[in-house]
Amino acid sequence: MTKSDDEAGCPGVLVLGAGQLGMAVLRALAPRMAERRRSVTVVVSPHTLASAMPGDLENLGVLRELGVEVVGFDLAGDPAALQALFARYRTVINCTGFVAGPGTQLKITRAALDARVERYFPWQFGVDYDVVGQGSGQPVFDEQYQVRQLLRAQQQTEWVIVSTGMFTSFLFEPAFDVVNLEAGTIHGLGTWDTKVTVTTPEDIGRLTTEILLTEPRIANEVVFVAGDTISYGKLAEVIERITGRTFDKTLWTLDKLRADLAQSPGDVMTRYRAAFALGDGMWWDKAGTFNARHGIETVDVAHYLTRLLKA
């Protein structure tokens, strides 16, 4: 596996998805690949290519400026066509998220393995699914654990998992209701000492690029990164210090969240609150992360909130 891309007769990197994370990865990755004269292609839905929505048009314009080739393809379609697409590339980075529905991540992973992709970065930009394991009560988490089992059961395709924790912005999502800046409320999940690891998409994009290019090459490994690892109690302190406001702070215990889940088992946010209240698998020490070991600065919660308030 030492051939150059030109010798192999195939393009360099295929990125799946141009949403929030996909765009962050592409902004960081494309200039570095251009320096190496390696191409970058991104798969978007055919609807996005045909869309006249301002956000889609803006992203497509950015991708053109970056020199990224854009391909319209329905990832939820024919598995054989998906495999044929992947076979044209040496490296696939999956930034699709869960929008395509249950089973999609397993389907994409099987297609990458069947295509004998040289290197695969699955959609695992989240929590430590090895610790969470099977039967967490989160169908999405169960599928992610199964993806890891698939990857580890084979030796043909190298894989790299980038564990990032929660998107930092999700802490401030009103629907998630951990921090509600407008309402002036903060809800701790589990206990005030329970921790969570968070990273911004921009940092994930930069760090994924660095991990991809690191020599000696990283292969068949879970790589942990973090913008911040913080307890819900410390989070409340940071929020009040940065905003200069006093918030109404309420602890949602694991028993309370499990009762909520029993009443509304299909509610996505209720499932996430119960999962993140567990603590285990939802955080790791920032000091041991890839970014800390390599001296790469990342945005912590305090700096994120400061920027948010200035926006």
Phi, psi and omega per residue, in radians:
M1 nan 0.776 -3.113
T2 -1.976 0.033 3.130
K3 -1.138 2.563 2.993
S4 -1.278 2.913 3.124
D5 -1.113 -0.631 3.140
D6 -1.134 -0.730 3.130
E7 -1.131 -0.636 -3.124
A8 -1.307 -0.296 3.109
G9 1.263 0.465 3.132
C10 -2.491 2.717 -3.120
P11 -1.129 3.021 -3.054
G12 -1.419 -1.257 -2.927
V13 -2.199 2.348 3.031
L14 -1.972 2.170 3.089
V15 -1.857 2.296 3.116
L16 -1.712 1.983 3.070
G17 1.736 2.417 3.113
A18 -2.232 0.717 3.037
G19 -1.461 -2.664 -3.073
Q20 -1.029 -0.843 -3.121
L21 -1.324 -0.749 -3.140
G22 -0.995 -0.762 3.127
M23 -1.138 -0.671 3.122
A24 -1.120 -0.735 3.100
V25 -1.121 -0.787 -3.096
L26 -1.137 -0.675 3.120
R27 -1.090 -0.631 3.137
A28 -1.429 -0.671 -2.992
L29 -1.377 -0.784 -2.987
A30 -1.000 -0.807 3.127
P31 -1.090 -0.634 -3.139
R32 -1.220 -0.646 3.093
M33 -1.224 -0.643 3.117
A34 -1.066 -0.654 3.088
E35 -1.056 -0.534 -3.116
R36 -1.693 0.102 -3.122
R37 0.982 0.704 3.069
R38 -1.977 2.425 -3.084
S39 -1.442 2.695 3.034
V40 -2.231 2.265 3.109
T41 -2.141 2.515 3.085
V42 -2.155 2.424 3.058
V43 -1.676 2.208 3.020
V44 -2.197 2.882 3.123
S45 -1.199 2.581 3.071
P46 -0.960 -0.569 3.118
H47 -1.078 -0.696 3.138
T48 -1.099 -0.732 3.134
L49 -1.104 -0.595 -3.107
A50 -1.558 -0.081 -3.010
S51 -1.295 2.553 3.014
A52 -1.888 0.216 3.139
M53 -1.186 2.431 -3.086
P54 -0.973 -0.724 -3.120
G55 -1.106 -0.757 3.127
D56 -1.145 -0.737 3.133
L57 -1.114 -0.685 3.127
E58 -1.118 -0.809 -3.141
N59 -1.093 -0.738 3.133
L60 -1.108 -0.644 3.080
G61 -1.124 -0.742 3.106
V62 -1.088 -0.742 -3.124
L63 -1.118 -0.691 3.090
R64 -1.078 -0.766 3.133
E65 -1.102 -0.559 3.131
L66 -1.390 -0.158 -3.107
G67 1.368 0.385 -3.137
V68 -1.548 2.246 3.058
E69 -1.339 2.345 -3.105
V70 -1.914 2.233 -3.136
V71 -2.103 2.277 3.057
G72 -1.528 2.190 -3.100
F73 -2.747 2.408 3.125
D74 -1.588 1.814 -3.105
L75 -1.162 -0.322 3.125
A76 -1.523 0.047 -3.070
G77 -1.511 -2.524 -3.014
D78 -1.119 2.131 3.126
P79 -1.042 -0.608 -3.139
A80 -1.144 -0.676 3.103
A81 -1.181 -0.641 3.105
L82 -1.120 -0.778 3.112
Q83 -1.076 -0.740 3.131
A84 -1.100 -0.655 3.095
L85 -1.115 -0.855 -3.095
F86 -1.088 -0.576 -3.079
A87 -1.107 -0.268 -3.140
R88 -1.457 -0.097 -3.029
Y89 -2.233 2.686 -3.138
R90 -1.590 -0.603 -3.101
T91 -2.209 2.299 3.086
V92 -2.141 2.224 3.081
I93 -1.995 2.062 -3.015
N94 -1.664 1.899 3.140
C95 -2.079 0.571 -2.997
T96 -1.406 -0.484 -3.035
G97 1.289 -2.763 -3.040
F98 -1.906 0.268 -3.028
V99 -1.157 -0.429 -3.087
A100 -1.435 -0.053 3.026
G101 1.744 2.989 -3.103
P102 -1.017 2.502 3.094
G103 1.520 -0.225 -3.058
T104 -1.144 -0.701 -3.095
Q105 -1.189 -0.634 3.044
L106 -1.146 -0.720 3.138
K107 -1.102 -0.794 -3.135
I108 -1.129 -0.728 -3.141
T109 -1.112 -0.770 3.113
R110 -1.075 -0.692 3.123
A111 -1.123 -0.697 3.117
A112 -1.124 -0.718 3.132
L113 -1.219 -0.736 3.132
D114 -1.138 -0.543 3.120
A115 -1.390 -0.085 -3.106
R116 0.974 0.724 3.021
V117 -0.976 2.402 -3.095
E118 -1.180 -0.697 -3.047
R119 -2.507 2.293 -3.054
Y120 -2.290 2.210 3.014
F121 -1.860 1.755 -3.082
P122 -1.280 2.895 3.010
W123 -1.285 1.505 3.099
Q124 -2.293 0.421 -3.119
F125 -1.312 1.317 -3.065
G126 -2.851 -2.321 -3.000
V127 -1.571 -3.132 -3.123
D128 -1.507 1.614 -3.041
Y129 -1.221 -0.322 3.045
D130 -1.170 -0.690 3.111
V131 -1.296 -0.736 -3.140
V132 -1.104 -0.749 3.071
G133 1.235 -2.920 3.139
Q134 -1.550 2.586 3.068
G135 1.402 0.551 -3.115
S136 -1.348 -0.212 -3.023
G137 1.580 -0.078 3.080
Q138 -1.909 1.813 -3.134
P139 -0.949 -0.651 3.121
V140 -1.103 -0.744 3.128
F141 -1.140 -0.695 3.115
D142 -1.037 -0.760 3.141
E143 -1.125 -0.680 3.126
Q144 -1.132 -0.650 3.077
Y145 -1.121 -0.691 3.129
Q146 -1.157 -0.607 3.064
V147 -1.041 -0.759 3.122
R148 -1.094 -0.683 3.123
Q149 -1.104 -0.721 3.103
L150 -1.047 -0.825 -3.096
L151 -1.121 -0.701 -3.087
R152 -1.323 -0.295 -3.111
A153 -1.454 -0.002 -3.100
Q154 -2.322 2.890 -3.102
Q155 -2.246 -0.027 -3.077
Q156 -1.307 -0.747 -3.078
T157 -1.835 2.206 3.019
E158 -1.261 2.507 3.106
W159 -2.301 2.633 3.058
V160 -2.380 2.135 3.086
I161 -1.799 2.226 3.100
V162 -1.864 1.865 -3.137
S163 -1.589 2.119 -2.976
T164 -2.065 -0.209 -2.969
G165 1.324 -2.840 3.140
M166 -1.298 2.575 2.932
F167 -1.042 2.346 -3.115
T168 -0.988 -0.673 -3.103
S169 -1.087 -0.447 -3.091
F170 -1.149 -0.505 3.075
L171 -1.021 -0.508 -3.049
F172 -1.806 0.157 3.135
E173 -1.309 2.055 -3.107
P174 -0.945 -0.619 -3.118
A175 -1.193 -0.545 3.092
F176 -1.299 -0.632 2.963
D177 1.162 0.601 2.937
V178 -1.486 -0.942 3.015
V179 -2.085 2.100 3.064
N180 -2.062 1.709 -3.057
L181 -1.117 -0.675 -3.105
E182 -1.195 -0.752 -3.108
A183 -1.420 -0.286 -3.136
G184 1.279 0.642 -3.107
T185 -2.167 2.613 3.022
I186 -2.337 2.263 3.104
H187 -2.027 2.090 3.006
G188 -1.396 2.538 -3.116
L189 -1.914 2.092 3.138
G190 1.522 -1.452 3.032
T191 -2.433 2.904 3.094
W192 -1.221 -0.325 3.123
D193 -1.562 -0.177 3.110
T194 -1.085 2.387 -3.065
K195 -1.886 2.794 3.065
V196 -2.511 2.478 3.046
T197 -1.744 2.358 -3.122
V198 -2.339 2.616 3.117
T199 -2.599 2.481 3.098
T200 -1.356 2.638 3.073
P201 -0.984 -0.653 3.139
E202 -1.069 -0.756 3.100
D203 -1.176 -0.657 3.098
I204 -1.074 -0.730 3.112
G205 -1.054 -0.815 -3.141
R206 -1.125 -0.786 -3.060
L207 -1.253 -0.641 3.079
T208 -1.081 -0.705 3.088
T209 -1.079 -0.784 3.127
E210 -1.115 -0.715 3.126
I211 -1.116 -0.718 3.118
L212 -1.046 -0.688 -3.013
L213 -1.658 -0.096 -3.095
T214 -1.031 2.370 3.009
E215 -2.093 2.421 -0.094
P216 -1.092 2.676 -2.963
R217 -1.095 2.355 3.082
I218 -1.469 2.267 -3.120
A219 -2.551 2.455 3.041
N220 0.949 0.906 -3.033
E221 -2.545 2.551 2.966
V222 -1.618 2.119 -3.115
V223 -1.914 2.146 -3.110
F224 -1.663 2.334 3.017
V225 -2.236 2.889 3.125
A226 -2.831 2.378 2.920
G227 -1.436 -0.671 3.141
D228 -2.824 2.590 2.926
T229 -2.172 2.118 -2.913
I230 -2.547 2.484 3.036
S231 -1.408 2.804 3.130
Y232 -1.176 -0.529 3.068
G233 -1.163 -0.791 3.098
K234 -1.147 -0.638 3.082
L235 -0.998 -0.796 3.128
A236 -1.058 -0.738 3.109
E237 -1.062 -0.786 -3.124
V238 -1.113 -0.760 -3.126
I239 -1.050 -0.827 -3.096
E240 -1.201 -0.615 3.141
R241 -1.194 -0.790 -3.082
I242 -1.238 -0.692 -3.100
T243 -1.458 -0.380 -3.055
G244 1.234 0.366 -3.117
R245 -2.068 2.774 3.002
T246 -1.763 2.206 -3.090
F247 -1.800 2.700 3.022
D248 -1.414 1.927 -3.018
K249 -1.831 2.201 -3.122
T250 -2.306 2.343 3.080
L251 -1.601 2.205 3.017
W252 -1.757 1.832 -3.087
T253 -1.234 2.855 3.121
L254 -1.082 -0.660 3.101
D255 -1.082 -0.751 3.135
K256 -1.125 -0.745 -3.109
L257 -1.217 -0.594 3.079
R258 -1.206 -0.614 3.065
A259 -1.145 -0.720 3.074
D260 -1.044 -0.727 -3.108
L261 -1.171 -0.647 3.103
A262 -1.111 -0.598 3.132
Q263 -1.351 -0.590 -3.084
S264 -2.319 1.185 -3.040
P265 -1.126 -0.368 -3.115
G266 -1.622 -0.049 -3.090
D267 -1.402 2.092 -3.029
V268 -1.102 -0.803 -3.093
M269 -1.163 -0.629 3.094
T270 -1.108 -0.710 3.101
R271 -1.106 -0.753 -3.126
Y272 -1.138 -0.716 3.139
R273 -1.072 -0.766 -3.138
A274 -1.129 -0.656 -3.131
A275 -1.185 -0.823 -3.079
F276 -1.282 -0.278 3.052
A277 -1.265 -0.322 -3.113
L278 -1.180 -0.582 -3.138
G279 1.462 -1.064 -3.091
D280 -1.000 2.226 3.131
G281 1.486 -0.205 -3.107
M282 -1.651 -0.092 -3.111
W283 -2.636 2.781 3.019
W284 -2.636 2.781 -3.077
D285 -1.197 2.167 -3.121
K286 -1.070 -0.529 -3.086
A287 -1.088 -0.426 -3.118
G288 -1.694 0.123 -3.050
T289 -1.412 2.878 3.086
F290 -0.991 -0.788 -3.095
N291 -1.161 -0.667 3.123
A292 -1.179 -0.739 -3.129
R293 -1.133 -0.524 -3.105
H294 -1.775 0.133 3.080
G295 1.155 0.556 3.140
I296 -1.685 2.067 -3.114
E297 -1.277 2.476 3.095
T298 -2.272 2.893 -3.078
V299 -1.514 2.072 3.075
D300 -1.536 3.120 -3.053
V301 -1.092 -0.714 -3.115
A302 -1.070 -0.800 -3.140
H303 -1.217 -0.628 3.097
Y304 -1.081 -0.815 -3.109
L305 -1.152 -0.681 3.098
T306 -1.026 -0.779 3.104
R307 -1.155 -0.682 -3.131
L308 -1.091 -0.728 -3.128
L309 -1.216 -0.436 3.127
K310 -1.496 -0.279 -3.062
A311 -1.191 nan nan
